[in-house]
Every structure is written in structure tokens, then in C-alpha cells.
Amino acid sequence: MKQILLITDGCSNVGTSPVLAASEANEEGITVNVVGVIDYGTVGELGSREIEEIAKAGGGISQIVGTRQLAHTMQMMTRKTVVQTIQQAVNRELTQILGDQSPKTVTDLDPERRAQVVEVMDNMAETAPLQVILLIDVSASMKPKLAAVEEGIRDLMLSLQARAGSSRLSVFHFPGRHSGEDAVMDINWTTDPSSVRSLFGRLQMRGATPTGPAIQKVIDFYRYGTLEGQQEIEGKYRIEREGMLGDNVV
């Protein structure tokens, strides 16, 4: 199962619509969840609407929270989406198996069969392989919230480690330092919580918020394992990026 967890606090203002980008991700089998982070002030009406529409288009869920609730929310949304994805897959299978024109769900089963299916679903939720890419908005207004984001990433990684199944996490931020740099990788796929340290300490904030293009970059990373700007060296890819976290990439 593949997820993008977008963490932002406002409206996108550059490039492709993030709603269209989220829809593209959903078509690729990637669920997009969105956390709107508030601290000093609130997420405006337009920002709130965009956050909800991105998650809806991405087949995921959205929530607006304060920095104190961020870590718990990231864990809850990740696990809830796993269960939701399995539920949708089971419902599709039931519709085909039962051979009726109307869609079928687990609740349509008799109690005994329903209990058996739910038990299988619970087991799948804990054992199915999971990949989560965190996509962090680091536009200027997010600066006072990044410490809470960093703590939330560590807590999420510890939560993923508690699963029986394989869980991998990667971290990207947007925008990059240079014009046209829509998304930058901070941490490649990892299962190591110690790799999350001082992620945003040397970051230079910018006003642009290219949420849509950033989502598209992450989709490409899921597709190809590379980002635009990567070069093949000695049979391996390296990332041309800001040099912000070279010692933390695993």
C-alpha cells in the first residue's frame, strides 16, 4: 500500500492544481492524506477547502489540527487509510463474488461470515507492506510549526515500526531553495527513526507554495524511484539537491 501524507497550512499558489495532482496519484494506487497545521492563527477558508478537496481527490482523509495534536493525527490518519484501503478492496471482491449488480460491503454478509472477514482484514492491516511519503510544506508561514512536524515524523516512524508488516517512510519538502525546484528529498526510504534529526534546521523559507507540482514529483518517485535532476553515476542514482541533509539520507 502506498500513501502520500501532505502536511501544509495554506493555499497553493504555483503550478498545477493540487486537486488534479492528487487525483492522478489516486489513479496510480497512491492514497493522498492531508493534515492542515495551525499554530498562531488559523487556516483560512480557502486553505481549508483546498485541504479537503485534495484529500477527497486523492482517496484519502483530511484534518486540521494544532501543532500539539500533529503527531497523533499523523499516526491515526496513516493507520485509518490502511484499513480504508483494505476495506475498499474487500468490498470490490465481495461485489464480484456475490455477482449482484449492486455494490456489496462487509456489512451485507451474515454475522458469522462478517466476523471471519473482519478478522482477516484486521490481520491484513497489520501485516500488509506499507510505504508512506511525507510531503512537507516549508513555505514561510510554516516556519514556527516545523519543530512539531519533525517530532511528528519521529513518532510516526516509531508507530510504523510497531506494525508486523514491512513499513517504509520517506520525507520530502517543498518548495526547494532554487526556482523551479518543486520538491526536494530529505530522507530516502528508511525504517530508522534516528535518521530523522535536524531536518529543517538550515532551511531557507520561501513564499511560493507549489503543492500540485510537489505531489507530481512524489508520484514520479513512486513510479520510477527517481526525481527530475537525478543523474546515474556508477549504476546508481544520486539526487541533485540542496545538500541540506546529505548525512541523513539512507
Number of C-alpha atoms within 10 A of each C-alpha: 15 20 24 29 23 26 24 27 27 25 20 22 14 14 15 16 17 27 21 17 23 29 21 17 25 22 13 14 15 22 27 28 28 28 24 23 25 22 16 11 7 16 20 13 11 11 17 18 13 20 29 21 21 26 26 20 22 28 21 27 23 22 17 21 19 18 21 15 13 25 20 14 20 25 18 13 19 23 18 14 21 21 17 16 18 18 19 13 13 18 17 14 15 18 16 13 10 11 11 10 8 8 14 19 17 18 12 12 13 9 11 8 13 15 14 10 16 15 11 12 17 13 13 16 22 19 14 15 16 20 18 22 24 23 25 25 27 25 22 13 18 22 15 13 20 19 15 17 22 18 15 21 22 18 18 20 22 15 17 24 16 11 16 14 16 15 22 19 22 21 23 22 23 25 26 24 16 10 8 11 18 24 26 24 25 24 22 17 15 18 17 14 16 10 18 19 14 12 19 18 11 10 14 13 18 17 12 20 22 25 31 21 23 28 28 20 22 24 23 15 15 19 11 9 11 18 21 13 10 13 14 10 8 7 7 8 13 14 16 13 18 15 10 16 19 12 9 15 15 13
